[in-house]
């Protein structure tokens, strides 16, 4: 990969275990600068703890890891030119927002997530840092059997569209193979 001197805003999307995070990490390494890994996962069970551990072991030791399950826009807004931020992942961030106020109605939760996505998209557009946003494509599987799952899937799909719109490059990862679907000709 080529080393880049201007800011890049990149979205990396695909299915579970498709190689999205590895590709995003390789991109960050190629872009260079101070690299910040913005982790949105929460270790709520043993399986998730193990996933997080594997991701941590794969990353270079000189990267800065910030674990922030809710306020990604604030972190991105504080990053400067020459910094490369890997946000991994948008889908977990949406989940964190969606389930933060479980006592609220689904409509209220959707409105909250929508406002947070608007804030995140704004932070991305205004940022001079290099940004790589990793997300999952949830809408390619079976239609979920319950309303909660369907609404979450729809929120994630809409969020992906909005973030892809503000990124100059979008890659779809299929079986570990990056497919440029917007920009991305320099990889």
C-alpha positions in Angstrom: 0.0 0.0 0.0 1.1 3.6 -0.7 1.7 6.1 2.1 -0.7 9.0 2.0 -0.1 12.6 2.9 -3.7 14.0 2.9 -6.6 13.1 5.2 -8.7 10.1 4.3 -12.1 9.1 5.6 -12.7 5.4 4.9 -15.5 3.0 5.8 -14.8 -0.7 5.9 -17.9 -2.9 5.9 -18.7 -6.6 5.5 -20.0 -9.6 7.3 -18.9 -11.1 10.6 -15.4 -12.5 10.6 -14.9 -11.3 7.0 -11.6 -9.7 7.7 -12.8 -6.1 8.2 -10.8 -5.3 11.3 -7.6 -6.8 9.9 -8.0 -4.8 6.6 -8.7 -1.6 8.6 -5.6 -2.2 10.8 -3.5 -2.8 7.7 -4.8 0.4 6.2 -4.1 2.4 9.3 -0.5 1.0 9.3 -0.1 2.0 5.7 -1.5 5.5 6.3 0.7 5.9 9.4 1.0 8.8 11.8 -0.1 8.5 15.4 -2.6 5.6 15.3 -5.5 5.5 17.7 -7.6 2.4 18.0 -11.1 3.5 19.1 -12.7 0.4 20.6 -16.4 0.4 21.1 -16.9 -3.2 22.3 -17.8 -3.9 25.9 -16.5 -7.1 27.5 -19.9 -8.2 28.9 -19.3 -12.0 28.7 -16.4 -14.5 28.3 -16.8 -14.9 24.6 -16.6 -11.1 24.0 -13.6 -10.9 26.4 -11.8 -13.5 24.2 -12.6 -11.6 21.0 -11.3 -8.3 22.4 -8.1 -10.1 23.6 -7.5 -11.5 20.1 -7.9 -8.0 18.6 -5.6 -6.5 21.2 -2.9 -9.1 20.5 -3.0 -8.4 16.8 -2.4 -4.7 17.1 1.0 -3.1 17.3 2.1 -2.1 20.8 2.8 1.5 19.7 -0.8 2.1 18.9 -2.9 4.0 21.4 -6.1 2.2 22.4 -9.1 4.2 23.6 -12.0 2.1 24.9 -15.1 4.3 24.5 -18.5 2.5 24.1 -20.6 5.7 23.6 -18.8 8.9 22.7 -16.9 8.2 19.5 -17.8 11.6 18.0 -16.2 13.4 21.0 -13.0 11.3 20.6 -12.8 11.9 16.8 -13.4 15.7 17.3 -10.4 15.8 19.5 -8.0 14.1 17.0 -5.7 16.2 14.8 -4.2 16.1 11.3 -1.6 13.4 11.1 -3.5 11.1 13.4 -5.1 7.9 12.1 -8.2 6.7 14.0 -9.6 3.2 13.6 -13.2 3.1 15.0 -14.0 -0.6 15.5 -16.9 -0.9 15.3 -19.9 1.2 14.3 -22.4 -1.7 14.8 -21.3 -2.2 18.4 -21.5 1.6 19.0 -25.1 1.5 17.7 -25.8 -1.4 19.9 -24.4 0.4 22.9 -26.6 3.5 22.2 -29.7 1.4 21.4 -29.5 -0.6 24.6 -28.3 2.3 26.9 -31.9 3.3 27.6 -33.7 0.0 27.6 -36.5 1.5 29.7 -37.4 3.9 26.8 -39.7 3.0 23.9 -38.2 1.6 20.7 -39.1 4.9 19.0 -37.2 6.9 21.6 -34.2 4.7 21.3 -34.3 5.0 17.5 -34.4 8.7 17.7 -31.5 8.7 20.2 -29.4 6.5 17.8 -30.3 8.7 14.9 -29.1 11.8 16.7 -25.9 10.1 17.7 -25.3 9.0 14.1 -25.9 12.6 13.0 -23.3 13.8 15.5 -20.8 11.1 14.4 -21.3 11.9 10.7 -20.7 15.6 11.6 -17.5 14.8 13.5 -16.2 12.7 10.6 -16.9 15.5 8.1 -15.2 18.1 10.2 -12.2 16.0 11.2 -8.7 16.6 9.7 -7.6 13.2 11.0 -7.5 10.0 8.9 -10.5 7.9 9.9 -11.3 4.3 9.3 -14.7 3.3 10.4 -15.4 -0.5 10.6 -19.0 -1.7 10.5 -21.1 -4.9 9.9 -23.5 -5.5 7.1 -26.5 -7.0 9.0 -29.1 -6.8 6.3 -27.8 -9.6 4.1 -29.1 -12.4 6.3 -32.4 -13.7 7.3 -35.1 -11.3 8.3 -35.1 -11.3 12.1 -38.2 -12.9 13.7 -38.9 -10.1 16.3 -39.5 -6.4 16.1 -36.5 -5.4 18.3 -34.0 -7.2 16.1 -35.6 -6.0 12.8 -35.5 -2.4 14.1 -31.9 -2.7 15.2 -31.0 -4.2 11.8 -32.7 -1.3 10.0 -30.9 1.3 12.3 -27.5 -0.3 11.5 -28.3 -0.3 7.7 -29.3 3.3 7.8 -26.3 4.3 9.9 -24.0 2.5 7.4 -25.5 4.5 4.6 -25.1 7.8 6.4 -21.5 7.1 7.3 -20.6 5.8 3.9 -22.0 9.0 2.4 -19.6 11.2 4.4 -16.5 8.9 3.7 -14.5 9.4 0.5 -13.8 5.7 0.4 -15.8 2.6 1.2 -14.5 -1.0 1.1 -16.7 -4.1 1.3 -14.7 -7.1 2.7 -15.8 -10.5 1.4 -13.9 -13.6 2.6 -10.9 -11.4 3.5 -10.8 -9.7 0.1 -11.3 -5.9 0.0 -13.6 -4.7 -2.8 -13.6 -0.9 -3.3 -17.1 0.3 -3.7 -16.5 4.0 -3.4 -13.1 5.6 -4.2 -10.4 3.3 -2.9 -8.4 3.0 -6.1 -5.0 3.5 -4.2 -5.1 0.4 -2.1 
